[in-house]
Amino acid sequence: MHESNRCNVSQLTSLQRNEEETLATVRLTGALARQVVSALSDEYSSRILVSTVTKGKTVQEISLEQAIPLSSCYRKADELVEQGLLVVERVIVTMEGKRYAVYRSTFKGVKTTSDFGATTVSAELNADVAEKFRSKWSCLNFNSDRR
């Protein structure tokens, strides 16, 4: 664990804009790149992310649309939010006072490359949630041992 509680993403995770890429594209390395690759290789996580690219959805909507068991969908959505790959776009409150989070994928598209020593991920930010993404990642710390 980092010795400091200050925001220090740059040491282990690079969010660098490439001049040749669009403004909404970032280069991810380190812990964030590993989390993206891990999420995309998990069937349920990948389906949740794809389902929420163009429109925010509740866990119930995602579960029905993607045929993911509701409990698994809640667990995966929580993990993806914790990792910063999914954000809560808004919260809906019903007339009965029940709250439902509406989730949206942080990324619109992802490209990965690996030389078997390092994995690099280029991700196109979902423009609708890009600011929430930047806020989330600018204040997270990563453990260098985390894979």
N, C-alpha and C positions, 0 to 999 in steps of 0.2 A: 504494500500500500504506500502511496506517496506520503512523504513526511509532511507535506503542506496541504492545507485545506483550500488554498487559493486555486482559481481556475488556471490550469496549465495543460491545455490540450496539445500544444505544439511539440512537446517533447516526445510523445508517443503516437500521436495521431496527427496527420497532416491534412488540413483542409485548405489545399492550395488551388487557386484558380490558375488554369492553364490558359495562356494568351490565345492559343489556337482554338480553344473550346468556347462554347457559349458561356455567357455570364452565369447561367443557371447550372453549370457543370462544375463539380468539384472533384479533386483527386483525394481519395481516402487511403490511408496506410495504417499500419499498426493495428491496435485493438479494434478500431472502428471497421477497418477493412475485414478483419477476421469475423466480426459480428455480422456484417452484411453477408459474407460468403456462407457463414453458418446458417443464417436465417433463410437464405435462398435454397440451401440444400435440404432444409427441413420442409417436408411436403405441406403441412398445415400452415406454417409460418409463411411460406412462399405464396400459398393460395390466399391468405389473409392480405398480404401486401398487394398482390395483383388486384384483388377485389376492391381495394380502397384507393387506387390511383386516381381515378377520374371523379369519384363521388364519395363523400364521407358516409359511413354506415355504422349502425349499431352492431354489437356482437351478435344479437339475435338475427339481424339481416344477413350478416356474413355467414353465420352458422347454417341458416336455411339455404342460402345461395350456393355455398361451397360444400354442403353435406359434411360439415365438420361437427362432431359432437359438441354441444353447447359448453360443457365444462372444459373441454380441450380448447375451444375457441376463446373462452375467457382467459385461461391460463396463458395461451400463446399471445393473445393481445396484450396482456399485462407485461410479458417478457419483452415484446417488441416495443412497447412504450418505454420501458426501463432502458432499453438499448438505444432509444432515440430513432428507431426505424419507423415508428408509427406515432402519431400525435393525436391528442384529443382535440378535434376541431371545434367542438362545442358540446354542451350538455343540454339535453332535452328534459324538461320536467313535465310530467303528465298532470292532468287535473287531480289525480289521486296523490300527487306528491312524489311519485316514483321517478328516480333519475336514471337517464340513459346517456352514456357517453357516445358521441359520434366520432369514429376514428377515421384517420386519413393517412395514407402512406406518405412518408417523408420524401421518397424518391419516385420519380416518374420512370426512370430507366437506369439500369446498372450494367457496366461492362467490367469484366475481371480479366486480369492477366497474371500469370505466375511463372516464375523461372525456377520453381521448386525450392527456392531459398527465401523468396519474398513474394507476397501477393499484393498486387496493386489493384485498386478498384476505382473506376471513374463512375461517378453517379450524377445523373441529371436530377437536380432538385425539383420537387413538385412545387411549382411557383406559388400555388395557393397556400402552402404551409412553410415556405422557405424561411420566413422570419422566425417562426416557432422553432424550426430546426436549428438555426444559428444560435438562438438563445439557449436551447437545450445543450448543444455540444460545447458552447463556449464556457460553460460552468461545470463540466464533468471532468473528473480525474480518472486516469486509467492505471491499473497495476501492470507493470512491465512483464510480469510472469503470466498474465492472463492470456489465454489462447482461445 
